[in-house]
Each structure stands twice: as structure tokens, then as C-alpha cells.
């Protein structure tokens, strides 16, 4: 289910017009989808601003056109020369506060313009 689908099902289930979520579900993700109902939808921004943690598994030497494991591998490179210390250094760059660059197929909306 997408986040939108969850909100729609909940809207019908609890018979409330205002239902909102505090983050989009990635099809491959597991975890928590925070949903606010009724007057609580005003709290969505508060939840979205909370600190988040991520964990995952990665495969070295593979690339896909969508930057995720949902698509076929389009490129393979040798990885056997990579040492544990190289991985530790690369992982350190993902700790702390960072600016994430979302993949081109992300659900994020930035500067959306509507023309009539």
C-alpha cells in the first residue's frame, strides 16, 4: 500500500474527512507510518520534523537506473579491492545531519508549479 492508500482506507474506516500522513512509504521500506486523523492533522509537520534513523543493507559494485534495488542492475564494477576501512570512512559521511539528495523517482515535491 502507498501512504495515500493507507489514508484513504483509514478515512473510510473511521468516517473522518481529514487524514494525513507524516511521511511517504517507500515500497521496499519497513517501519512506521505516522497517520494523523481529524484535528490531529495539524501535528503532521511536528512529526515530519523529528529526527529519523535509517538502517539498511547495501551491495557493493552494482548500480540501477533508479538508485534502488527495485530496478534491474544496469552496471557492475569490481569491489573486491575495497577494504573494511574504506567502508567505515564512507559510512561516516552518512552520520549526523546531512542534506539528502532524493532519487529522481522519489515522491518528494520541490517547487511544484501548476500552469493553466
Secondary structure as GFF3:
##gff-version 3
##sequence-region A 1 116
A	DSSP	alpha_helix	3	14	.	.	.	ID=ss1
A	DSSP	beta_strand	19	21	.	.	.	ID=ss2
A	DSSP	beta_strand	35	37	.	.	.	ID=ss3
A	DSSP	three_ten_helix	38	43	.	.	.	ID=ss4
A	DSSP	alpha_helix	44	48	.	.	.	ID=ss5
A	DSSP	beta_strand	62	64	.	.	.	ID=ss6
A	DSSP	beta_strand	73	76	.	.	.	ID=ss7
A	DSSP	alpha_helix	84	92	.	.	.	ID=ss8
###
